[in-house]
Amino acid sequence: MQPDWAPVPGPVEINQPIGSTSSGQTAEPGS
């Protein structure tokens, strides 16, 4: 059961911040 504010397309994107890829890489500014 997922919260109403988290309509995620995939299970991996739940732990990822906005702007990160589905590969599990975190989008860090300046990287």
C-alpha distance (Angstrom), angle and dihedral (degrees) to the residues before:
residue distance angle dihedral
M1 . . .
Q2 3.79 . .
P3 3.81 125.6 .
D4 3.81 116.9 -105.8
W5 3.79 91.7 -115.8
A6 3.79 93.9 54.9
P7 3.82 110.3 63.1
V8 3.80 94.5 164.2
P9 3.82 122.0 -179.8
G10 3.80 92.3 -148.2
P11 3.83 138.8 23.2
V12 3.81 92.4 -122.1
E13 3.79 94.4 57.0
I14 3.80 91.3 60.6
N15 3.79 92.3 80.1
Q16 3.77 94.7 39.1
P17 3.81 126.2 93.9
I18 3.80 120.7 -126.1
G19 3.79 110.7 -76.7
S20 3.78 97.8 32.6
T21 3.79 124.0 120.8
S22 3.78 127.7 -114.5
S23 3.79 88.7 -115.2
G24 3.77 89.1 80.0
Q25 3.78 95.9 -103.1
T26 3.77 118.5 137.8
A27 3.77 115.2 -131.6
E28 3.79 103.8 -124.3
P29 3.80 118.4 -175.8
G30 3.78 111.5 -122.4
S31 3.79 93.6 21.9
